Amino acid sequence: MTISEENTRLSSVQIQSIREELHEQLLWRTNQLSSLKASMEAAGTEGVSWQDVLADIAATDRAIAEIRQSIANLEGGDYGRCTGCGARIPFERLKIRPLTRNCVACQRRHEMR
């Protein structure tokens, strides 16, 4: 292990902080999904199209799946590795964007494509 990898390894306190954040996001998104599904009944009658509600439901479903995958990766020890280069993603970035899959350099390269 290199010194830079050692410096970016997540501590148990950092892992717990991210775990709590991910679970809060999961709870919020799950509640959002329930609310959206309930609003399907009102779609079309209150100026809201059912297509818009379905699109919101699909986006929320994707967000829930992404959060669950991040939690699984956290529990499995794979969380916090860049999918582009394999380097560890610093805690500061993960704290701000717990669902990020790329380090800053790889994210910039991805956005330039």
Protein Blocks (a to p, Z undefined) as FASTA:
>chain_A
ZZklmmmpccfklmmmmmmmmmmmmmmmmmmmmmmmmmmmmgojlopafklmmmmmmmmm
mmmmmmmmmmmmmmnopgoiafklopacdfklmmmmmmbcbdfklmmmmmmZZ
